Amino acid sequence: MLKYNILQSRDSIQVRILRRCRSYFRRVKTTLLRSRVVISEYGILMVENWGDTTFKYCANGNYGNFFSQFIKNMDNEFVFVDVGANQGLYTIIAAQNPKCTTCLSFEPVSSTFSLLVENLALNQCQDKVRAVNVGVSGKSGRRQIRVFPGHSGAASLSHHKPSDVVESVDMVDWTKIESMMGEGGEIILKVDTEGSEFDVICEFANTQHFGRIEYVYYEVDERWVDGDSIGDYLKERGFQSFLRVGTGAHFDVLASRKQDLSILHTVI
C-alpha cells in the first residue's frame, strides 16, 4: 500500500509537470503565431516585416558573418553600444553573449524603434538592453531625418540622401551620452548611421568613456563618407589597427586599439 501511494504521488507530479509544459508550449505557439515571428539566419527571433529591405537582410543573413561571429565569440566582459540599432540584429546578438554585461542601443525612427523593442522582448534580452528612441548628433534637440518606406536602414540625417518623407526625431550630443554610458569594462561601439558616422564617433570621443572603447565597427559608403578621415581621427586617439570588411565603395571597418589583430582568429 505504501509503495502504491509513492508511485501514485510521483505519477501525479509527472502529470502535473506534463500539463504545465503543454500549457506553456501552447502559449508560446499562440504568441509566435499572433506576432508572426521569423527565425533569422543569425539565430535570433524577429517580428515579421517582409516589406522592409533591412528586415530581409537580417532574416536572410545578407550582412555576412564577420561581425556577428566577432560579437558572439567575445570571451571577455564587454559593453555593446549600437548607434543605428534598427530592428536590433547586433544588439540582440551581443546581449545573448554571457560576457556582455549591458547594451546601449540608439534608434531615432519611431516605427523602427517599436520593432526594436518588440524584438528585444521576443529574445528575452530586454533586461540587459537600454534602448533609447534617439539618435546621436553634434547638438541635442529635434532634427529632421529622411526616411525611406520599405528600407528602414536607409534612414539618414545626411543631405546626400534626399527623400520626400521626413520625420522629426530627438537627437542627443556627447553631454547626454555621458550620463547614459555608466560604468563597466571595455566597449564595442558599432556605428551605422548612413552618412553621419564621423559625427557620431566624434561625439563619443568627447566623453570620458572613450578610453574604454576597444573596438569601433563603422560603415563607410564612399559616396558620402570619407573613410580615410575617420581612420586618421581614430589613429590620433589611440586606435592602431583597421580591418576592412567588404569590397568596393561600400564596406565596413573594424578599428581596434590593439596593434595586432591576429586576436580575431580566436574570436571569428
N, C-alpha and C positions, 0 to 999 in steps of 0.2 A: 504493500500500500504506500509506504513511504517512497519507494522507488517510482511508483506511478505518479505521485504528487510532484516529484522533482522533474520528471520528464514533462508533465503537463505544464509546469511552470516555465521550463525552458522553451517549450513549444509556443507557449503564449507570448513570450518575449520575442521569439523569432517572427511570429506572425505580426506582432505589432510593429517591429522594425521593418518588415517587408511592406506592410501597408503604408508606413510613413515614407519609405523610399519611393513607392509607386506614386504616392500623392505628390512628393517633391518633383519627380520627373515629369508628372503631368503638368504641374505648374510651370516648370522650365519650358516644356514643349509649347504650352499655350503662350508663354511670354515671347518665345522665339517667333512663333507664327504671327502674333499680333504686331511685333516690331519689325518683321521682315529682316531678320538678321542674316548677314553673309559672313562666312569664314574667309578672311583674306589669305592670299598666298603667303603672307608673312605670319600667319598663325594667330591673328587677333580677330575678335568679333567686331563687326561694323554694321551700323544701320544701313539697310539697302538704299542706295542713292544712284541708280544706274544712269540717271540723266546727267550726271556730273562727270566730266572727264577725269578730274583728280581722284574721285572715288574709284573709277575704273582702273586707274594706275595702281592705286593701293590694293584693290581686290585682286588684280591680275599679276601683281609683282613686277610692274614695269619700271620701278625705281632701282632695280638691281638689288644685290645682296650685300654690297660693301658696308654701308653704314649700319644697316640693320644687324649684321653679324658683329660689327665692331661694338655696338651697344650691348647686344646680347651676351657677348663673351668677356666684357669688362669684369675683372676679378678683384678689383679693389673698390672701396666705397667711393661713390661719386654722387654729385647733384647734377640733374639734367635740366638745362634751360632751353626752351623751344620757342623761338621767335618766328611766328608764322606757322603755328601748330596745325592749322587747317582742321581736319577731322580727327587728328590725334594719332596718326600712324606711329611716328617715332616716340612721342610721349608715352604711349602705351607700351611699346617695346621696352623702353627704358624702365618704366615703372614695374614691369614684370621681372626685371633682373633683381634678385635679392640684394645685390650690392648697391643698388640705387636707393639712397636714403630719402630723396624727395625730388619732385619735378615742379618746375615753374613754367607754365605754358601761356603764351600770349597769342590771342586770336581776336582781331578787331571786328570782323564782319559778323553781324548778329546771327544770321541764319547758319553760318558755318560754325560759329561758337556753340549754338544749340546742338548741332550734331557732335561736336567735340565732347560736350558734357554727357550726351547720351552714350557715346562710345566708351567713355571712361567708366560709366556705371555698368555697361554690359560686360566689361572686362574686370570689374570689381577692383579697380585701382584708384577710385576717386579719393580715397583717404590719403593716398600718397602724393596726389597731384593737386597743386594750386593752379587752377585755370582762371585766367583773367580776360575779360572781354575788352581788351585794349590793345593798341599797337605801340610800337616804340618809335620815337621821333626826337628831334633836337629840341622840341618845345612841347610842353604839356598843353592839352586843350583839345578842341574839336578840329578835325580835319576832314576833307572830302577824299574818300578813297574810290577809285574806279573799280567797278566790279563787272564781271563778265558772266552772264547767265549761262549755265551749262559748263562752266570751268572755274570752280571756286578758287583753285590755286593760282589763277592768273590775276587776282585782285592786287591792285598796286596803287601806291601814292605817287608813282613816277608819272611825269607829264609825257614821257616817251611812249606810254601805253594808253592812247585815247579810248574812251568808251562813252556811250550815250547814257550809261547807267552809273550813277554815283550814290554813295551812302555816306552820311555824316557819322564819323566814328570818334571814339575817345583815344587820345594818344598820351603817353607818359614819357618824360625825359629821365635822365640818369638820377635826378634827385628823388623821383618816385621809385625807380628801380632799386635804389639803395636800400630802402626800407623793406622791399619785397624779398630780397635775396636771403636774408637770415644767415645764420652761421652754418658751418659744416666743412666738409672736405673739398677735394678738387672738383672742378666744374667742367662739364662738357657743354659748350654753347653751340647750338645749331641755329643758323640764320638763313631763312628762305623768305624774302620779302619782295621779290620781283622788282628789283632795281634800287632799293634803299639799303642794301646790305652794309655798305660802308658807313652810312649814318648810324645804323644800329650798333655796329661794332664800336664806333666812337663813343656812343652813349655808355656802353658797358665799360669801356676803357676809363671813363671818368669816375667810376665807382671804386670804393675801397676794396671791393671784392675781385677786381680784375686780376690780381696776382694769383687768385685761386683757379682761374680759368686755365686749364691744362690743354684743352683742345678746342678749336673753333672749326666747325664744319659749315661752310657757306657756299652759296650758289653764285656762279658767275655766268652772266649772259652778256657777251661782249658787245651786243648791240647797244646796251645802256649801262654796263658796269665795267669799270677799269680794274681788272683783277690784279694787275701789277701794283696799282696804288694801294689796294688793300693789303697785298703781301708786304710791301715796303713798310706800311704803317705798323703791321704786326711785328715785323722784324725789329723795328726800332723799339718795340716794347717787350722783347724777350722771346719771341717765337723763332725757332731755329729751323724747323723742317716743314715742308709743304708738299703734300701728296695730291696730285691732280687725279680726279676720278671722272672718267669720261673723255670723249674726244670732240673735236670740232669747236665751234664758238660758244657752245652752251655746255657747261660742265660744273662739277663741284670740286671743292678743295678742302682737304683736312690739314689744318695748321696745328703744329704741336710745339710745345716748349722744349720737348726732348730733341736732342741733336740727332739721335739715331732712331729712325722709325722702324727698325727691324723688329721692335716690340710688336708691330702689327701682325707679324707672322704667328704670334702666340694668341692673338685675340680675333683673328678673322678666319 
